[in-house]
């Protein structure tokens, strides 16, 4: 009974601490939470309320920046995404979809900064790759009009995740992908008519796959595994100690009342 009680107390203690730690938000997580709320308000058409949250974000972000929490590159990316999103909320000439799109880009940036595994931008892999593969197929069929339409759609999706990948993906990979994206966009006629241009299209497809693959991580939170391992180890040590104490207590009694030998 005592052993069970000890195990239960230890389990509650360690898992309770883990849960409490997960529930408490860091300043970065609070900023990310503000970006999510602002996005949801924008989707609901409450642009004024979303702007209020964006102003609150700006104040908290300035406080953290003064404490050198962010690198210069992070400050630049976050600031640009924030400014574009606020301008979109204030611009009455922009469509609803444009406002939401700017807020989505900002939301992805903050999530990329906070998430330790599988950031939101990686969830756009299927839609981005499908658009690009369709564009390549159109180019192979020499359907130039379809290629332009599909590549433009691909560029729109790519633009949404570009600030996020600058924060989250290896710099060399990002530069390589972006150089090819811009080259194909700028030299579309040559790419579509030159055999080497088709090689560029195929090379970009491989680079995009590498970009997403390099950002894949285990779904399990490392901190959760640490809690499980720590709790399990302490329970094992406790059981071993209790068992040893019990053995020591029973040893004199065994000497006093030894078992009868079989005939």
Secondary structure in CASP SS format (residue, H / E / C, confidence):
PFRMAT SS
TARGET T0000
AUTHOR 0000-0000-0000
METHOD secondary structure of the structure
MODEL  1
X C 1.00
X H 1.00
X H 1.00
X H 1.00
X H 1.00
X H 1.00
X H 1.00
X H 1.00
X H 1.00
X H 1.00
X H 1.00
X H 1.00
X H 1.00
X H 1.00
X H 1.00
X H 1.00
X H 1.00
X H 1.00
X H 1.00
X H 1.00
X H 1.00
X H 1.00
X H 1.00
X C 1.00
X C 1.00
X C 1.00
X H 1.00
X H 1.00
X H 1.00
X H 1.00
X H 1.00
X H 1.00
X H 1.00
X H 1.00
X H 1.00
X H 1.00
X H 1.00
X H 1.00
X H 1.00
X H 1.00
X H 1.00
X H 1.00
X H 1.00
X C 1.00
X C 1.00
X C 1.00
X H 1.00
X H 1.00
X H 1.00
X H 1.00
X H 1.00
X H 1.00
X H 1.00
X H 1.00
X H 1.00
X H 1.00
X H 1.00
X H 1.00
X H 1.00
X H 1.00
X H 1.00
X H 1.00
X H 1.00
X H 1.00
X H 1.00
X H 1.00
X C 1.00
X C 1.00
X C 1.00
X C 1.00
X C 1.00
X H 1.00
X H 1.00
X H 1.00
X H 1.00
X H 1.00
X H 1.00
X H 1.00
X H 1.00
X H 1.00
X H 1.00
X H 1.00
X H 1.00
X H 1.00
X H 1.00
X H 1.00
X H 1.00
X H 1.00
X H 1.00
X H 1.00
X C 1.00
X C 1.00
X C 1.00
X C 1.00
X C 1.00
X H 1.00
X H 1.00
X H 1.00
X H 1.00
X H 1.00
X H 1.00
X H 1.00
X H 1.00
X H 1.00
X H 1.00
X H 1.00
X H 1.00
X H 1.00
X H 1.00
X H 1.00
X H 1.00
X H 1.00
X H 1.00
X H 1.00
X C 1.00
X C 1.00
X C 1.00
X C 1.00
X C 1.00
X H 1.00
X H 1.00
X H 1.00
X H 1.00
X H 1.00
X H 1.00
X H 1.00
X H 1.00
X H 1.00
X H 1.00
X H 1.00
X H 1.00
X H 1.00
X H 1.00
X H 1.00
X H 1.00
X H 1.00
X H 1.00
X H 1.00
X H 1.00
X H 1.00
X C 1.00
X C 1.00
X C 1.00
X H 1.00
X H 1.00
X H 1.00
X H 1.00
X H 1.00
X H 1.00
X H 1.00
X H 1.00
X H 1.00
X H 1.00
X H 1.00
X H 1.00
X H 1.00
X H 1.00
X H 1.00
X H 1.00
X H 1.00
X H 1.00
X H 1.00
X H 1.00
X H 1.00
X H 1.00
X H 1.00
X H 1.00
X H 1.00
X C 1.00
X C 1.00
X H 1.00
X H 1.00
X H 1.00
X H 1.00
X H 1.00
X H 1.00
X H 1.00
X H 1.00
X H 1.00
X H 1.00
X H 1.00
X H 1.00
X H 1.00
X H 1.00
X H 1.00
X H 1.00
X C 1.00
X H 1.00
X H 1.00
X H 1.00
X H 1.00
X H 1.00
X H 1.00
X C 1.00
X H 1.00
X H 1.00
X H 1.00
X H 1.00
X H 1.00
X H 1.00
X H 1.00
X H 1.00
X H 1.00
X H 1.00
X H 1.00
X H 1.00
X H 1.00
X H 1.00
X H 1.00
X H 1.00
X H 1.00
X H 1.00
X H 1.00
X H 1.00
X C 1.00
X C 1.00
X C 1.00
X C 1.00
X C 1.00
X C 1.00
X C 1.00
X H 1.00
X H 1.00
X H 1.00
X H 1.00
X H 1.00
X H 1.00
X H 1.00
X H 1.00
X H 1.00
X H 1.00
X H 1.00
X H 1.00
X H 1.00
X H 1.00
X H 1.00
X H 1.00
X H 1.00
X H 1.00
X H 1.00
X H 1.00
X H 1.00
X H 1.00
X H 1.00
X H 1.00
X H 1.00
X H 1.00
X H 1.00
X H 1.00
X H 1.00
X H 1.00
X H 1.00
X H 1.00
X H 1.00
X H 1.00
X H 1.00
X C 1.00
X C 1.00
X C 1.00
X C 1.00
X C 1.00
X C 1.00
X C 1.00
END
